[in-house]
């Protein structure tokens, strides 16, 4: 069977996973996918990792198009993904609707789980939020960074003890068993990121790449995209 290689930010993992069987049945093509922080995926791509389809932020896809690494005109937006707050399933949901409420919720947390503050879109943003709230130093001992949002949420789900809180992209929260979405970050700290899929110029399966992108961005998949956290 033909195999299509995909590199993607973690935000799209749930969507790709749920469409994988349908794509394979319809096009007789399997998907070999790697998911992670967008910065890490970009670095992996530029280092030469096999790639037919790449899914990153809209801004990064534009950069890669300009540098000749992505086929011009092949990019399609999958939707907007917000960054949100999570707790373990069954735990009380703290109020996080305002900066003051979010500050109080973070101060009360026993552990704070989030993605890479250097390579991950949501992790970089969350560290900036902590700085704006004046909590970076106060909470340093309770911060639990992980390579990406999916691993952060999985670790929080498995961690013992109450009072844990997480922050990552809504799609990664919704796609992780054992955690649940409380709410997006307050408007003052909102991060809404457009994720875009495109065909790589070095693709070995360019037509299959276009077929997968068409499926992910299709009107038929709109309900699934919303269920996965895309707006």
ZAMARGU-4260 file (C-alpha; in steps of 0.2 Angstrom, whole numbers, plus 5000, padded with zeros to 4 digits):
<rodrens>
0) 5000/5000/5000 | 5006/5018/4996 | 5011/5027/5012 | 5009/5046/5014 | 5021/5055/5026
5) 5013/5069/5037 | 5021/5081/5049 | 5009/5091/5060 | 5007/5102/5074 | 4998/5093/5088
10) 4982/5103/5086 | 4978/5092/5071 | 4981/5075/5078 | 4963/5072/5083 | 4956/5077/5066
15) 4969/5066/5056 | 4967/5051/5067 | 4948/5051/5065 | 4950/5053/5046 | 4964/5040/5044
20) 4953/5025/5041 | 4942/5034/5029 | 4956/5041/5019 | 4964/5024/5018 | 4948/5015/5012
25) 4944/5029/4999 | 4962/5031/4992 | 4971/5015/4996 | 4984/5025/5005 | 4990/5024/5022
30) 4996/5038/5033 | 5013/5039/5043 | 5010/5054/5054 | 5021/5063/5066 | 5014/5076/5078
35) 5022/5088/5090 | 5026/5106/5094 | 5025/5117/5078 | 5043/5123/5080 | 5049/5105/5082
40) 5039/5099/5067 | 5046/5114/5057 | 5064/5109/5062 | 5061/5091/5058 | 5054/5096/5041
45) 5069/5107/5037 | 5081/5094/5043 | 5075/5082/5029 | 5062/5071/5037 | 5050/5063/5024
50) 5035/5074/5021 | 5021/5074/5009 | 5009/5085/5019 | 5014/5097/5032 | 5001/5105/5045
55) 5008/5121/5054 | 5002/5138/5059 | 4996/5149/5044 | 5011/5160/5047 | 5024/5146/5046
60) 5016/5139/5031 | 5018/5156/5022 | 5036/5156/5027 | 5039/5139/5020 | 5029/5144/5004
65) 5040/5159/5002 | 5056/5148/5005 | 5051/5136/4991 | 5048/5121/5003 | 5029/5121/5001
70) 5020/5120/4984 | 5012/5137/4980 | 4993/5137/4980 | 4992/5120/4989 | 4988/5127/5007
75) 4971/5126/5014 | 4966/5132/5031 | 4958/5119/5043 | 4951/5132/5055 | 4955/5142/5070
80) 4961/5134/5086 | 4960/5143/5103 | 4970/5139/5118 | 4961/5134/5134 | 4962/5128/5152
85) 4959/5110/5157 | 4957/5100/5172 | 4957/5081/5176 | 4940/5073/5172 | 4929/5074/5187
90) 4939/5088/5195 | 4930/5104/5200 | 4931/5117/5186 | 4939/5134/5192 | 4933/5150/5186
95) 4944/5157/5173 | 4934/5170/5163 | 4944/5185/5168 | 4962/5188/5171 | 4959/5189/5190
100) 4950/5173/5190 | 4963/5164/5180 | 4977/5171/5191 | 4968/5164/5206 | 4965/5147/5198
105) 4984/5146/5194 | 4989/5151/5211 | 4978/5138/5219 | 4984/5124/5207 | 4996/5111/5214
110) 5003/5107/5197 | 5002/5117/5180 | 5004/5106/5164 | 5008/5114/5147 | 5018/5112/5131
115) 5035/5117/5127 | 5038/5135/5131 | 5051/5137/5117 | 5044/5127/5102 | 5025/5125/5105
120) 5013/5139/5100 | 5002/5137/5116 | 5017/5135/5127 | 5026/5151/5122 | 5009/5160/5124
125) 5006/5153/5141 | 5023/5158/5147 | 5019/5176/5141 | 5002/5175/5151 | 5011/5170/5167
130) 5023/5185/5164 | 5008/5197/5162 | 5000/5190/5177 | 5016/5192/5187 | 5016/5173/5192
135) 5031/5167/5182 | 5043/5167/5198 | 5029/5162/5211 | 5023/5147/5201 | 5040/5141/5194
140) 5041/5126/5206 | 5024/5120/5200 | 5026/5122/5181 | 5026/5105/5172 | 5031/5108/5154
145) 5031/5094/5141 | 5036/5092/5123 | 5019/5096/5116 | 5001/5098/5122 | 4996/5080/5119
150) 5009/5074/5131 | 5006/5087/5144 | 4987/5083/5144 | 4991/5064/5145 | 5003/5067/5159
155) 4990/5077/5169 | 4977/5064/5166 | 4988/5051/5174 | 4995/5061/5188 | 4990/5058/5206
160) 4982/5071/5217 | 4969/5084/5215 | 4971/5103/5211 | 4980/5101/5194 | 4977/5113/5179
165) 4983/5113/5161 | 4984/5125/5147 | 4986/5120/5129 | 4976/5121/5113 | 4958/5116/5114
170) 4960/5102/5101 | 4973/5094/5111 | 4962/5095/5127 | 4947/5087/5118 | 4958/5073/5110
175) 4965/5067/5127 | 4955/5055/5138 | 4955/5059/5156 | 4955/5078/5155 | 4941/5090/5151
180) 4940/5108/5144 | 4936/5121/5157 | 4935/5136/5145 | 4946/5146/5132 | 4958/5158/5140
185) 4950/5175/5145 | 4948/5187/5130 | 4962/5198/5137 | 4974/5183/5134 | 4965/5174/5119
190) 4976/5165/5107 | 4967/5160/5091 | 4978/5151/5079 | 4974/5147/5061 | 4981/5129/5056
195) 4985/5126/5038 | 4989/5111/5028 | 5000/5111/5013 | 5009/5100/5000 | 5028/5099/5002
200) 5038/5102/4987 | 5048/5086/4990 | 5033/5076/4992 | 5034/5058/4985 | 5015/5057/4984
205) 5009/5074/4979 | 4992/5068/4973 | 4989/5058/4989 | 4994/5074/4998 | 4981/5084/4989
210) 4968/5071/4992 | 4971/5071/5011 | 4971/5090/5012 | 4955/5090/5002 | 4947/5078/5014
215) 4952/5087/5029 | 4946/5104/5023 | 4930/5098/5015 | 4913/5103/5019 | 4909/5085/5023
220) 4922/5085/5037 | 4916/5102/5044 | 4906/5094/5059 | 4921/5083/5063 | 4933/5098/5063
225) 4921/5107/5075 | 4920/5092/5086 | 4939/5091/5086 | 4940/5109/5092 | 4943/5119/5076
230) 4932/5134/5073
</rodrens>
